[in-house]
Every structure is written in C-alpha cells, then in structure tokens.
Amino acid sequence: MNPREHYIQWRLSQGFTQEQAEIIHDCLDATDVLIEKRKTFLSSSLNENCEEITKSIEVIKLMNEKLYSHSDKHAFMRLFFPINVGIRGTNTAYELAKSGRYSAAKVMLRSSIEATLRMIFNTIKNSEEDFEHILSRAPDWEDALKTGDYPDNALALSPLCRNIDRLQLAKPIDNVFKHLKIYDLNYESHSNVTTLSESESNFLKSRLPIFDKEKWGEFCSLLVKFHEFYTIIHHNLLSEISGKFIQILYPGIEYDPDLYPHLTKLLLG
C-alpha cells in the first residue's frame, strides 16, 4: 500500500467512513500548508528553540496552582480568576507563533495584554475597599472599565499602562508600556502597507508558514516579559489585599532568577 492508503486504513480504524477518510486526507492532512505548518511546529518545539518559554509557561502554571491553594476558593474566583480569563488569549498567540504565524501572534498578544489590564482594573473595582489607599494616584482608573455599552472616554492601552505605573501594581517595573514592548506590538497591530507586505500573513507573498528562528525568538521574548509582569501583578495584588507582603514564588527554587529579573528584585528586595 502507498502512504495514502495506509493513512485511510488508519482513519478507518478510528471509525471514519472511506469517503470521510479520503476527504480528511486530501483536503486537510495532506495539504502543503498543513505539512509546512507541522514542520514549523516541530522546529518551534525543539528544546534549543523553546527552552526559555517552556520554563516560563511552567512557572505560570505553578503560580496559578499555588494561588488556588493559598486562598479560599471564593477569594480565588473573586480576585484572580478574572485576570486568568484575560490571559487566555496569550495561549492562542503562542500557538499561532508555533505554527509560523508570527504577525498574527503579535496582534493576538497585544489584544490579550489589553484584556488582562482591563481585567486587573475590573478586579480592583470588585474589591475597591482593599485598594482605596492607592486609587487616588490614578484618578481616571475607572475609565478602564468603559467598554461595551460605555465606550466613551475608555482608556486605550497606553494610559492603561500608565495607570498601572501610578498605582505601582507592577513594581519594581516602573514603565509597563516599555517593559511589555507595546510600541513594537502596536507597530504590528496598526500595520501600515510596508508591515503588511512583509508579513507572512500576506497571501500574495506566501501561503506557507515557514519557521523563522529570529521571529520565533522575538515572540517568545515578548511572551516571557508578559509572564513576568503577570507574576508581579499577582504578588502585588495579593499583598495589597492581605495588608502585608505575600510571597508566592521562590527564586532559585521554583524558577530561574534570571528568567524574571524584576520579579527576583521584588522578592529579594
């Protein structure tokens, strides 16, 4: 049997009909786009190309597990679950980048950052009494919540970052906009003709996703920076709510201090 026939036999063993197996092979699994996408995925998944981002993802998982066990379930759902909802888009961005869609991944990452920042302010609103002593530093902070039916004067991403700075919720990061490289993400999201023409999303240029070590590394670096910001926000929010400094992660034991230098500075003073 040839490879196509072997494939169809495999699909038949899974319960597909002959016709269904042939359609899946010819229209999905055997297309050039999907084959190249899988090659790109495999290149992205090699340890030499993903060691840092893999470590970072594991730290985020560990922190969320510890947060859940640290607080009662009601507190977790009220304070931290909303922010975790805001971060879900970064998983989609990561998968897009792994498949070679680097421009689309950056656009999704920027949207996820904005959603996460808005969810931070939503969390503050839901527990306003715990943050009253710092809210005067950012008088327009509630404008972050003017979305949906109330879009007038809603804060854009740049002032959202400034208000996080004013409230010192990301300390020791003193410039969230710069740390998260929002300018670079804006360049991709607010694409001009040159950016679009150079993007792998330009169907006139190429339909095949191709692994690009430099672009993949750049995206991973951006995501690691966001992860660091995310861990710092949780440390500082929990400390504000508790009225005392709360340590969730331990550098050198649960994560590499060099992976998140700002978090390490916060935790070690």
C-alpha positions in Angstrom: 0.0 0.0 0.0 1.1 3.6 -0.6 1.2 6.2 2.1 -2.3 7.5 1.2 -3.8 4.0 1.5 -2.1 3.5 4.9 -3.5 6.8 6.1 -7.0 5.9 5.0 -6.7 2.5 6.8 -5.7 4.3 9.9 -8.7 6.6 9.7 -11.0 3.7 9.0 -9.7 2.1 12.2 -10.8 5.2 14.1 -14.4 4.9 12.9 -14.4 7.2 9.8 -16.0 6.0 6.6 -14.0 5.5 3.4 -15.3 8.8 2.0 -14.6 10.7 5.2 -11.1 9.4 5.4 -10.3 10.3 1.8 -11.7 13.9 2.4 -9.7 14.4 5.5 -6.5 13.2 3.8 -6.9 15.1 0.5 -8.4 18.4 1.9 -6.7 18.6 5.4 -3.9 16.4 6.4 -2.0 16.1 3.1 -2.1 19.8 2.0 1.1 21.6 1.6 0.0 24.3 4.1 -0.6 21.7 6.9 2.6 19.8 6.2 4.6 23.0 6.4 2.7 24.1 9.5 3.6 20.8 11.2 7.3 21.2 10.2 7.2 24.7 11.7 5.6 23.5 14.8 8.3 20.8 15.2 11.1 23.3 14.7 9.5 25.6 17.3 9.2 22.7 19.7 12.9 21.7 19.6 14.4 22.3 23.1 17.1 24.6 21.6 14.4 26.9 20.3 11.9 26.9 23.2 13.8 26.3 26.4 13.2 29.7 28.0 9.5 30.0 27.0 8.8 26.4 28.2 10.3 27.3 31.6 8.2 30.4 31.7 5.0 28.6 31.0 5.7 26.1 33.7 6.2 28.9 36.2 2.8 30.4 35.3 1.2 27.0 35.8 2.9 26.6 39.2 2.0 30.1 40.4 -1.7 29.6 39.5 -1.7 26.3 41.4 -0.2 27.9 44.4 -2.6 30.9 44.3 -5.5 28.5 44.3 -4.2 26.6 47.3 -3.2 29.8 49.1 -6.6 31.4 49.2 -10.1 30.0 49.8 -11.9 29.2 46.6 -14.2 32.2 46.9 -11.3 34.6 47.1 -9.6 33.0 44.1 -12.7 33.2 42.0 -13.4 36.8 43.0 -9.9 38.2 42.7 -7.7 36.1 40.5 -9.9 34.0 38.2 -11.0 37.1 36.2 -7.4 38.0 35.4 -6.7 34.4 34.3 -9.6 34.7 31.9 -7.9 37.8 30.5 -4.6 35.9 29.8 -6.2 33.0 27.9 -5.6 34.8 24.6 -1.8 34.5 25.1 -2.2 30.7 24.7 -3.8 31.3 21.3 -1.0 33.8 20.4 1.6 31.2 21.4 0.0 28.5 19.2 -0.1 30.9 16.3 3.6 31.7 16.7 4.5 28.0 17.0 2.8 27.4 13.6 4.7 30.3 11.9 2.0 33.0 12.1 4.2 35.5 13.8 2.4 38.7 12.9 -1.0 37.3 13.8 0.5 36.0 17.1 1.7 39.5 18.0 -1.7 41.0 17.2 -3.3 38.5 19.5 -0.7 39.0 22.2 -1.4 42.8 22.2 -5.1 42.2 22.5 -4.6 39.7 25.3 -2.4 42.2 27.2 -5.1 44.9 26.9 -7.8 42.4 28.0 -5.6 41.4 31.0 -5.1 45.1 32.1 -8.8 45.8 31.9 -9.5 42.7 34.0 -7.0 43.9 36.6 -9.0 47.1 36.9 -12.2 45.1 37.0 -10.7 43.1 39.9 -9.9 46.3 41.7 -13.4 47.6 41.1 -14.9 44.4 42.6 -12.7 44.7 45.7 -12.4 48.5 45.8 -12.3 48.6 49.6 -8.9 46.8 49.5 -7.3 49.4 47.2 -8.8 52.7 48.4 -5.5 53.9 49.8 -3.8 53.8 46.4 -6.6 54.7 43.9 -6.1 58.4 44.4 -2.8 58.0 42.5 -4.8 57.3 39.3 -8.0 59.5 39.3 -9.2 58.2 36.0 -8.7 54.5 36.7 -12.4 53.6 36.3 -12.3 54.7 32.7 -10.5 51.4 32.1 -13.9 49.8 32.5 -15.7 51.9 29.9 -16.1 49.2 27.3 -19.0 47.6 25.6 -22.1 49.7 26.2 -20.0 52.5 27.6 -17.1 53.1 25.2 -16.9 56.9 25.6 -13.5 58.0 27.0 -12.4 54.4 27.5 -8.7 54.2 28.3 -6.5 52.9 25.5 -3.6 50.6 26.1 -1.0 53.3 26.7 -3.0 55.1 29.5 -3.9 51.7 31.0 -0.2 51.0 31.3 0.4 54.5 32.9 -2.3 53.8 35.5 -0.7 50.5 36.4 2.5 52.5 36.9 0.8 55.1 39.0 -0.8 52.5 41.3 2.6 50.8 41.5 0.9 47.4 41.0 3.8 46.3 38.7 6.6 47.5 40.9 9.6 47.2 40.6 8.7 47.6 36.9 8.3 51.4 36.6 7.2 51.6 32.9 4.8 48.8 31.9 4.4 50.2 28.4 8.2 49.9 27.8 8.6 46.6 29.6 5.9 44.9 27.6 7.2 46.5 24.4 3.8 47.8 23.5 5.3 50.1 20.9 6.6 47.1 18.9 3.2 45.3 19.3 1.4 48.5 18.1 3.6 48.6 15.0 2.4 45.1 14.2 -1.3 45.7 15.2 -1.6 49.1 13.5 0.0 47.7 10.3 0.9 50.1 7.6 1.4 48.9 4.0 5.1 48.1 4.5 4.4 46.0 7.6 1.6 44.1 5.8 3.6 43.4 2.7 6.5 42.0 4.8 4.2 39.9 6.9 3.8 36.1 6.5 0.0 36.9 6.6 0.3 38.5 3.1 -1.2 35.8 0.9 0.4 37.4 -2.2 3.8 36.7 -0.7 3.4 33.1 0.5 0.7 30.9 1.8 3.1 28.5 3.6 4.1 29.0 7.2 7.9 28.8 7.4 9.9 28.6 10.7 11.8 31.8 11.3 14.2 31.4 14.3 14.6 35.2 14.8 10.8 35.9 14.7 10.0 33.0 16.9 12.7 34.1 19.4 11.4 37.6 19.4 7.8 36.5 20.1 9.0 34.2 22.9 10.9 37.1 24.5 7.7 39.2 24.4 5.7 36.5 26.0 8.2 35.9 28.8 8.1 39.6 29.6 4.4 39.4 29.8 4.6 36.4 32.1 7.0 38.2 34.4 4.6 41.2 34.5 1.7 38.7 35.2 3.6 37.1 38.2 4.5 40.5 39.6 0.9 41.8 39.4 -0.4 38.7 41.3 2.2 39.2 44.0 1.4 42.8 44.5 -2.4 42.4 44.3 -2.3 39.7 46.9 -0.1 41.8 49.1 -2.4 44.8 48.8 -5.4 42.6 49.7 -3.6 41.0 52.6 -2.2 44.2 54.0 1.3 42.6 54.1 3.8 41.3 51.6 2.9 37.8 50.4 5.5 35.7 48.5 4.1 33.2 46.1 7.2 32.1 44.2 10.7 31.5 45.4 13.7 32.4 43.1 16.4 29.7 42.7 14.0 27.1 44.0 10.8 27.4 41.8 12.2 29.4 39.0 15.4 30.7 37.5 16.1 34.2 38.9 17.5 35.3 35.5 14.2 34.4 33.8 12.3 37.1 35.7 14.8 39.7 36.9 12.2 42.2 38.0 10.3 39.6 40.0 13.5 38.5 41.6 14.2 42.1 42.6 10.7 42.3 44.2 11.1 39.1 46.1 14.7 39.6 47.3 14.4 43.3 47.9 
